[in-house]
Amino acid sequence: MALPYHVGALAPSPAWSRLATIAGRKNRRGAHRTRIAFARAAWRICLKPSSKPDLKPRLNPDPRPDQRPDHQQDRNPAQLSLSRRHFSLAAASTVLAACTTAGTQTTDNKSVTAAPPPPAKTQRPIRVGLALGGGAARGFAHIGVIKGLEARNIQVDLITGTSAGSVVAALYASGMNGFALNKLALTMDEASISDWAMPFRNRGILQGVALQNFLNTTLHDRPIEKMAKPLGVVSTDLRTGQAILFQRGNTGIAVRASCSIPSIFEPVRIAGHEYVDGGLVSPVPASFARKMGADFVIAVDISSRPETAPTQSQFDVLMQTFTIMGQSIKNYELEKYADIVIRPNLNAMASSDFTQRNAAILAGEEAAAKIFPEIERKLAAARTATA
């Protein structure tokens, strides 16, 4: 058998050269097929199973030599083979680059990622304060308002009171609910809170000690700072004319001072100071509810308009005088500090008429029910604003 190389010759024989040429062409075709197979596999890996791209090349018929562009007519087969090789490598590189960015969406050549949803707004609990104004026997209407608020799940967090409002505020702050207050009001004997002073020897018709003892007994001598809810009792310093907020100490004494209508009750002496009715300087203590930390203040105004208030007795005339004097103060305080003002319809009830206590309670309930939609709307707005 003849050797492929001539003995002693360095150049290959012509037969071997032809075999090498044929083998080279096959190797090039095999490498080209390998690159195509690699590109197809890469596309199958990167694309979703639902998408089935058409991997068959769609080649237009090769134009005739006279229709080819000038830059293709002069290219030899070796250059065309090199171009195909570069194209295959570029295609494979592009596929691999696409695989590395499979988790990113592109829009207008700019990489964007899905933004996390904005956190949901949470409503922060707000403190609701209840400010109960003065009005003597009209104060029974406060009980009806409390019943109406409780029936509609309006949670009160702190309470302030002036004059008659301080009596109801102290009882409510102790933990009594509206029904318990209603029962106590209807069974209370008016004589149990009245103690006449010696005429011409004191500065008031009533001493007020009976009212003080009634409250301390009912509350089991619980001081203001030990109440179930924060309590503020408003009174007036007789010497300076300044409003004083009691938040500590004997509850009965503080309420007695807040109810000491000049010329009707004797002034109450506490720590060297004399105090009288808080309604002189704060008829409805909405501002003090704010000072105690209320975010939302519900004020209850049980005073009547001067032109509609009955004046059947000397006491009514005195109360009418206080109403006229404190009208501008009350309006300013309510406008500035109260979010809601509840005004029970008590025009037909005199301040000294304790026989209409049940009617006053019903009037308070009706007023609370009527204004409830406004309370609900404003409370929702306040919670959203403080979130």
C-alpha positions, 0 to 999 in steps of 0.5 A: 500500500502506498504511503500518503507521503513520499519517503523523504519528502516533506510536502504531502501528496496530491491525494492527501491534500484532496482528502484534507480539503474535503475533511476541512469542509466537513469540519466547517459545516459541522461547526456551523451546525453546532453553532446553530444547534447551540443557538436553538437550545439557548432560545428554548431555555430562555423563552417561556414554554408557552411561546414557541418561536419559529426557529427555522430560518426564513431566507429569501431566495438568493438574488441573481448576481446582477441584482446583488448589491455592489458590496456583495458582488465582489466578496469571495466565498471565504469572506461570506463564510467568515461573515456567517461565522461572525453572525452565528457568534453574535446571535449566540452572544445575544441569546446568552445576554437575553438569558441573564436579564430574563427577570427584567422587563425592558421598555424603550431600551430602559430597564425597569422593575415593578415598583412595590405597592404603596403602603396602605394608610392606617388610621391612628386612634384619636382621643375623643374628649367630651366637654359638658357645659353648665345649666343647673337642672338642664344638666340632666340632658348630658345623661341623654347625650352620653346614652346616645353616644354609647348607643352608636359606639362613640368611645369617649376617652376623657371628660371635662365639666363645668357647673352641672356638667361637672357632676355628670362628668365625675359620675361618668368618669368613674365608670358609670355608663349612660343607663346607670346615670339615667337610673341614678338621676331618676331616683335621686332626691333633690333634698339630698343635695340641698343644705340651706345656710344660715341667713345673713351669716353666710355668702350664699343660700346653700352651703354645697356640702350636701352635694359634696358628700353625695358625690363622694359617697356615690364614688366611694371617696375616689379622687379625681386622679383615680377615675376610670377615665381622665377627668377635669373639673373647671372652676373660677378663682374668685380673687383672680377671675382665672379659670382653674382645672382640677385634675387631682384631689377630692372629687366632691370638693372640686365639683362643689367648687365648680357648681358654686353659683355666686349668691346661691352657693357659698364660695369653696375654699381650697388651699387658701383660694376661694372658688366659684362656678366655672361657668363664669369663665368657661361655660362649655369647657372645650378648651380644657378638653384640648389641654387634657390631650383630646384630638377631637372634642364633642361639646354639649351646650345646654344653655338656652338663647336669652330670648327664649329662656324662661325667668320664672324665679329669682334663680332663673333671673340669675341664671339668665344673667350668667347666660347673657354675660358668658354668651360671647365667651362661650361662642368663642370657645366653641368655635375655636376648640370644639369639633362637634357642638350638641345642643339639646332642645331645652327652650321650654325648661327652666334652669330651676325645674328639677321635675323635668329631668326625664324630659331633659334626658330624652332631649339629650338622646334626640340631639345626639341621634340627630347629629350622629352622621356629622360626628361619624363623618368628622371623626373619619376625617380626623382619623385620616388626617392623623394617620 
